[in-house]
């Protein structure tokens, strides 16, 4: 099992509308690609940053072919849509993780 983790710092001004958009639009679009088997959406609680809230979305997948399919066919479009909607009010950091146990 592997995880594609997207950590995002959100300006407090858009936090609630961004969170609603993530749950109602973006995450369902990502899951609709059928490249991931489940996801987890969390808020980072120990971040002392006064400029914004930090969230992480972990998308789980079984093999690297699924992830490569996501990157090749869906990632660019979804990233452009996100940037077009929220611009510089957010910044995302992506990681590819392997589940050990």
C-alpha positions in Angstrom: 0.0 0.0 0.0 1.2 3.5 -0.8 0.0 7.0 0.1 0.0 10.2 -2.0 -0.1 12.9 0.7 -1.0 16.5 -0.1 -0.3 18.9 2.8 -1.8 22.4 2.2 -1.5 25.6 4.1 -4.7 27.7 3.8 -5.2 31.4 4.5 -7.6 31.7 7.4 -9.8 33.9 5.3 -10.7 31.0 2.9 -10.4 28.1 5.3 -14.1 27.2 5.7 -15.0 27.7 2.0 -11.9 25.7 0.9 -12.7 22.9 3.3 -16.3 22.7 1.9 -14.9 22.7 -1.6 -12.5 20.0 -0.8 -15.1 17.7 0.7 -17.9 18.4 -1.9 -15.9 18.8 -5.1 -12.1 18.2 -5.2 -11.8 15.0 -3.1 -14.8 13.4 -4.9 -13.1 14.3 -8.3 -9.8 12.8 -7.2 -11.5 9.6 -5.9 -13.6 9.5 -9.1 -10.4 8.9 -11.1 -10.5 5.3 -9.6 -6.7 5.6 -9.0 -7.1 5.5 -5.2 -8.9 3.1 -2.9 -9.6 5.4 0.1 -8.6 8.8 1.5 -8.2 10.6 4.9 -8.6 14.3 5.4 -7.1 15.8 8.5 -6.2 19.2 10.1 -2.7 19.6 11.5 -3.2 20.6 15.1 0.3 21.3 16.3 1.1 24.0 13.7 1.9 27.3 15.3 1.7 29.3 12.1 -0.4 32.4 12.5 -0.8 32.9 8.8 -3.1 29.9 8.1 -4.3 26.5 8.9 -2.6 23.3 7.6 -4.5 20.3 6.3 -3.3 17.0 4.9 -5.2 14.7 2.5 -3.8 11.1 2.2 -4.9 9.2 -0.9 -4.2 5.5 -0.6 -3.4 3.2 -3.6 -2.3 -0.4 -4.0 0.3 -0.2 -6.7 2.5 2.4 -8.4 0.7 1.9 -11.8 -2.4 3.4 -10.3 -0.4 6.5 -9.1 1.3 6.8 -12.5 -2.1 6.7 -14.2 -3.2 9.5 -11.9 -0.2 11.6 -12.7 -0.4 11.0 -16.4 -4.1 11.5 -16.9 -5.6 13.6 -14.0 -3.1 15.5 -11.8 -2.3 18.5 -14.0 -6.0 19.3 -14.7 -6.9 19.0 -11.0 -3.9 21.1 -9.9 -4.7 23.8 -12.4 -8.3 23.9 -11.3 -7.2 24.3 -7.6 -4.8 27.1 -8.4 -7.4 28.8 -10.6 -9.9 28.8 -7.8 -7.7 29.6 -4.8 -4.5 31.1 -6.2 -1.9 32.4 -3.7 -4.3 31.9 -0.8 -2.9 28.4 -0.4 0.3 26.4 -0.9 0.5 22.7 -1.3 3.4 20.2 -0.6 3.1 16.7 -2.0 4.8 13.5 -0.8 4.7 9.9 -2.0 4.8 7.5 0.9 5.1 3.7 1.3 3.2 2.0 4.1 5.5 -0.3 6.0 3.1 -1.7 8.5 
